[in-house]
Structures are given as C-alpha cells and as structure tokens.
Amino acid sequence: MRRPRGEPGSRAPRPTEGATCAGPGESCFPSDGPLMCALEQERRFRLPLKPPPPLPSILRGGQRLEAALSCPRFQRRPQQHLIRSLAEARPEELTPHVMVLLAQHLARHRLREPQLLEAIAHFLVVQEAQLNSKVVQKLVLPFGRLNYVPLEQQFMPCLERILAREAGVAPLATVNILMSLCQLQCLPFQALHFVFSPGFINHISGTPHALIVRRYLSLLDTAVELELPGYRGARLPRRQQVPIFPQPLITDRARCKYSHKDIVAEGLRQLLGEEKYRQDLTVPPGYSTDFLLCVSSCGSVLPVRAQDPFLPYPPRSCPHATRDPAQRVVLMLRERWHFCRDGRVLLGSRALRERHLGLMGYQLLPLPFEELESQRGLPQLKSYLRQKLQALGLRWGPEGG
C-alpha cells in the first residue's frame, strides 16, 4: 500500500547537485538537464527577433554613413537611409574610406542609385590630388559594373589625369580602372598607348597578377578592335593574348540552380534536335555563349557539327567576302541577376559581352527572365521558343524528340 507524502517511513527525494529549489506548483529538475535546456531553447525560439539597434543619433552624417555601411545587417536597410546620411554629411566627413565603403556596397548589391553614384563621382573630382590609383579603382568600380556614366563633366578628364600620373606605379589598379571605363565605352587613348607599350607589358610579366592583367589587356584589345576604329596606337601582341573568359562567370556558377538554362536546353532539344545547337560554347576571342545555332541563308537551322560555329576574329572588313553564308544566332539568357537591382539596365559586363558579340557578327536573341518565368511547363516553353525563332525567320523540320 502506497504511503501518503509525509507519512513516517516515506523517503523524500534528495535534490541533485545543480537542481533548482522548487516552490509550490513548480518542478524540481536540474537547471542544466536536457529537459530544462529544451524548454529554454523553445522559449527563446518563440520570442520575437530583436530588431537591429538603431544608429546613435549623436553620430554626424559621415559617421552615421560609415556605421551603416559597416553594419553586417545593413543589407536589410533601405537605400534611402544612405541618401539621407550622405546629404547630412559635411564635406570634411566624407573620407576616402567612407566613399570606398559606399562604392563597394553599391557594386556588391547592384544598386544603381544615381544620387549616390553622382556623390562618388563628385568626391573623386574634388579629391583628385589626394587619391592614388589603388583607391580610385575602388571608387570607379560601381560605374562600370552598374553601367552608369555620371553627369559630372570633370569625371573623365579627372580619371585621365590620374591614369597619366599613376599608371606606372600600380599596374593592376591601372588596368582595373580601364576595365571599368571599357564597360562604359569611355576608353582614353593615352592610357591605352601606355598599357599596350612593351615597357608596361614587360613590367607586369612575372608578377603574381600577370595572368589576370593579360586577360584584362586582351579584353581591352578586343574593345579597341571592335569599338575604336580611329585608334592608331600600340596594340597587344598576339603572343600575349589569352582567352578573355575561359569559364562561366562566378555569379552564374553560384546561381546555376536558379538558372533557366537546363529547361531551355531541353526545349531546344525537343524542338530542334541535339545536333542543331551548341550549349556553353566559347567563341573567339573568349566570350561564352549560352546557345548557338547555325542558320542557312534561306532560314534553315543547320546541324552545328557540320559547320564551323565560329565567326572569324578579328572580323573581316567586308562580310560578303566570306564563302560561308551561314548566320550564327546566339540565344542569350538574361537572368534576374544579370541586371541592376530593381531596374532594366544590364550590368556592365553583360552589356559589354552582348555588344561585342553583335559587333563580331553574331545575331543575338535575348531571352529575358520575365518571359522565361511566365512559361508554365515544357510544352509552353517550347511554344515560346518556337515563336522567338520564327520571328527571326528561322524554320526547321519536324520536332525532334
């Protein structure tokens, strides 16, 4: 027979070490036991997340801007806060460090905000004498990446003076600045003369960044070939040229699971057959293509493997002199991350690639992400691709697959 509590002969349980002393209506479990830990974890999980602490109001405009840009959680803050902090900052508070943080933030998050970009351009012009090329390359980066030419009239003359002064000091920074200007179609002839000179090329040979500089110089030489017919200066020697982009860009590799490339490839396979397109082909001088078709003069899609998929580079002065009448059509996926955020402006690197492929003679067929996302299933996507190809005048036989 069970004895009631407190009856003589019953033994009360001894509190274990670390146990909490329970009051009336409370349990007596070890505070570090698994049950108490689980209950505490659940309690914390149910509590609302604490918002990021507000920036101290005592900070001035420039200090507040730097604090916001240095905050790990700043990605969630609206960019209007940046504009307000910048407007409240006094000129002496806008240091190169603060403006570099701002430039890197805009470039990293694809924020094409004219007010902030114009502020960076104005700062660069005003502080020209105090800035070296290593800082300038970081300030100029968002302009090329975001495909934005500032309204500041002294922006280009200022950069030309800095390049003339600093070109021999920091070769990699010099080429980085020219890469940003190349995306903007604003290449200065004098700087090109310098970086293509034998002295500059010999200077960078054998350095740790020699390969990346040669890759950038190869792209600059392509821009000179295609976009600057009036240039008569030095050019990059053939033996120094390397493929510009020998592999897919980092952003495309990182976001491949979000890409429409696989479903478009399957749509083309069923629509045309595997032998009538090439995927991920890199054409000279080193530009990658998503999908490439060869089309006869009458509009028939030809088997790619029976044709030379590459157009001659450099392009021939008279396109009718070639014996190959086939047209090369490049289908370019325009994914969401190929654009500046919240806009319809292509990033500078994407616009540059499409511009150069067009100048080389390839016919471009862009496939915007909005149109691809609106297709519901493979049959609808095939119908969409059929309409796109027929609009170019292409025709083919019965569907394959």
N, C-alpha and C positions, 0 to 999 in steps of 0.2 A: 504494500500500500504506500502510495506516494505521500511523503510528509509535506505539509504546507510550509511556506517560507517562514523562517524564524523559529520553527519548532525545534526543540532540543534534538540533537543528533544530525541535523542537516548541516551541510558544509557549503558556505558561500564561496563562489569562485574568486580566486586571487587575481587582482589586476596585474596584467603582464607589464613588463617594462616598456615605457613609452606610451602606455594606454592613457586615454583621456578619462577623467573622472566624470562619470555620467550623473546628471541630475535627474529629477523626476521626469519621466517620459522620454529620456534620452537613452541611446545605446552606448555600450562601453566597448569600443573596438580600438585596436592600436591605430594611432594617428598616421603611421606610415604603412599600414596594412594595405593589401590590394583593394579591398572594398572601399576604404576611405579615399584612396587615390583615384579610383574610378569615379566615385561620386564628385570629387573635387574637379576632375577633368570634365565631366559632363556639365557641372555648374559653370565652369569657365567657357565652355563651348556655347552655352546658351546666352551668355552675356553679350550685349551688342558690342561690335568692334569700336574701339576708341578712335575718333577722327584724328588726323594728324594735327599736332599742336599748331595753333596759329603763329605766324611770324610776329616777333615782338614789335609793337608799334613804335618803339623808340628807335628802331633802325631807320636810317636815312634811305633815300631811293636807291642809290647804288648798292648799299649794304643789303637792303632787302632783296634786290635783284640777284645778287650773288648768293644769298642764303637760300632763295627759292631754287636757283639752278643747281645748287649743291645738295638739295634735299633728295633722298632716294625716292620719296613718294611724289615728287613733283610732277611725274607723268600724268597724274590724275587731275592736276590743277588746270584751269582754263588758261589759254594763252593771253586772254585779256589782262590777267594779273601781271604778266610780263610787260605788256604795253604800258599799263598804269605805273608800274615800278620804274620803267625806263623814263617815262615822261616826268616823274617826280624827282629823278636823279639830277644832281648838278654836274656840270661837265667834268669837274675835277674828281668826281666819284667814279666815273667810267674809266676804269683802268684797263690795260690790255688783257689782264687775267679775266676780268668780268666779261669783256666783249668776246673773248675766245670761248668762254663757257656758253655764252648766248649763241654764238655761231655753231658750236658743236651740237647744242640742243636742237636747233632748227634743222641741221643736216641729218642728225640721227633720227628724228621723228618726222621728217619730210614735211615740215611746217613752212609753207610758202606764205609768210606773213609780211606784206610789203613794208609796213611801218618799222618792223624790227630789222629787216634787211637794209632799208634805207639808213637806219641809225648806224648799222655796222659800216656801211659804205662811207657815210659822213665822218665817222670816227677814224677810219683808215686815212681819209684825205687830210683831216686836221692834224693827226698824229704821225704823219708820214716820216718826219725826220727822226722820230724816236723808235720806229718799228723796224725790226730786221726781217729777213725773208722767212725765217722759221715761224715767226708769229703771223706774218702776212698770209702764208699758205693756209693757216687755220681760219683766218678771217675771210678768205676768199672762197673756201671750200663750199659753203652753202649756196653761193651764187651759181656755181656750175652744177651742183647736184640738183638744185631746185629749178634750174633753167630760168633764172631771173636776172635780167640786165637792169642794174639800178639806174634811177633817173639822175643821180649825182653826176654832173658833167665832168668833174675832175677825176672820176673813178679810174678810167683807163689811162689818162696821162700820168696819174699818180703811180699806178702799177708799172708802167713802162719805166719811170724814173727809178723805182725800187729795184726792178729787174736789172737795169743797167748798173746800178750801184752794188747789188748783192749777188749777181749771177755767179761770179767766180768763188764766192765764199761758201755757199751751201748748194751743191748741185741738185740734191734730191728735192729740196724746197723750191728751187727754181723750176724744175720740171713739174712739180705739183701745181704751182701757180699757173703754168702754161696749160696744164691739163684742164683746169677749171675754165680758163679762157677759151680753150678749144671747144668745150661744150657750149659756150656762149657765142661761138663764131666771131671771136674778137682777138685773134692772134696778132701780136705785134711783130712786124718783120725784123726789127733789130734784134729782138730776143731770139728769134728763130735762127738768124745768122750765127749767133753765139753758140747755142746748144748743138747745132749741127757742125760746128767747126771741129777740125781734127784735134785741136788742143783740149776742148771740153770732153770729147769722146775718149781721148787718151787719159784724161784726168779721172774719169769715172771708172775706167777699166781696172779690174782687180779690187774694187771696193766691195764691201758687203752688199750694197744695194745696186750693183752693176746690172743685174738681170732686170730688175723692175724698172730702172732708168731706161734701159734699151727697149723694153716693152712700151714705155710711155713715148720714147722718141720714135718708135715705129708707128704708133698711132698719130703722133704729130706729123710725121712724114706723109701718112695717108691723108690727113686733113689738108696738107699743102698740095698734094697731088690732085685732090678732088675739089677743093674749095677755093684755092688761091692761084688761079691761072696767071696772075700778074707777078707772082714771086719768082725771082731770078737768082736767089742766093744759094748758099750751100744746102745740100740735102744729105740725108742719112745714107751712107754707103750700103750697097746691097748685102755685103757680108756681115754688117752689123744689125740687119733687120731680123726680127723674131716675130712669131705669131702674136697678135695683139691679145686675144682672149682664148687661150688654148683649152679652156674648160668652162662649163657653165658658171655664171656669176654666183657669189656666195649667197645672195638673197634667194636666188632660185633654188639652190641646193637645200637651203634651210627650210624653205616652204614648199618643197616638192609635193607633200601630201595634200596641200591645198590647191595645187595647180590643176588646170583643166586639160593638161597635155595628154594624159592617158586616155581620157574619153574622146578627145578629138582624134587621137591616133586610131582608136577603134572605129570611129565613124568614118575616117578616110579609108581604112582597110576594107570595111564592108561596102563603101561607096565606089571606090576606085580599084581596090585590089592592092596587095602589098608591093607589087612591082612598080607601081606608078607614083610613089612618093618616097622621099627620104626624110628621116627624122633626125634632129640634132646634128645636122651636117655643118661643119665649119668651112666657110669659103674663104679664099684668099682676099685680103691679107691676114685674116684671122677672126672674122666675125661669125658667130654662131647663128644658125637659123633654126627655127622650130620645125617647120616642114617645108620641103622644096619640091616643086613639080616642074617637069619639062613639058612644054606645050608647043605643038607644031604651028605653022603659020595659018592653018585653017582652024585652029582651036582644039585639036585633038590632044588629049593627055597621053603622053608617050611613056613607055617604060623607062624609068630613070637609069637603070643599069645599062641600058643600050645607048645612053647618051653621056656626054661629058657634062656633069651637073654644074661645073664651074664656068663662070664668065672670065675672060682674060683680065688680068690685073697687071699693070695699070690698064685702064680702059683704052681701047683703040680710038684714035681721033675720029675715024669715020665708022660708025657702027654698021653701015651697009657693006663694008669691005669684008666682013666675016662670011665664011661659007656655011656657017651653021645658022639657019633661020629660026631655030627653036628659041622660044622665050622661056626664061626661068621665072617662075612665080614663087614667091616666098610668103607662106602663111605665118604671120607674127601674132603670137598670143600676147594680148595686153592685159596682164593680170592686175588685180587691185593694187598690189604693192609696186607696180611699175609707174604709178602716178604719185604726184604730190598729194598729201593728205587733204581730204575734203575739197578736191578740185579735179579738173580735167586736163591738167598740164602734165605731160610726160616728164619723168626725171631726165636730167641732162644726159646721162649715159645711154638711156633708151632712145631719146630723140637723136643723139649722135649716131647710134648704130643704124637706125632706120634711114636717116638722112644719107649716110654713106652708102648703104646698100642700094638705095634708089639712084644715087649718082653713079654707081658702078654698073647700072643697067638692069638690076633685078626689079621685077614688078611686085609690089608689096600688097598683100591682102591682110589688113589688120582684123583681128578677132577680139573685140572689146569684151571685158569681163562681164559687163551688164548683159550683153546679148547671150553670152555663154551661160550665165547663171539663170537666165529666163527659160532655157530649154528644159523640158521635163522628160527625161529619159532619152535613150539612144535613138529611137525612131524619130523623135522630134529634132534631135541634134543633126541627124543625117539629112533631114529635110532642110534645116538651116544651112548646112554646108553646101548642099546642092544649089540652093538659091544664091549663095555667095559666089560659087564658082561659075554658075551660069551667067551671073551679072557681069563677069569678066569676059564672057564669050567662050568659055570652055565647054567642051562636050566630050562624052565618052560613051562606051558601050554599055551593056547590061551591068547591073551592080554585081560586084564580086562578093563572095562570102554568103 
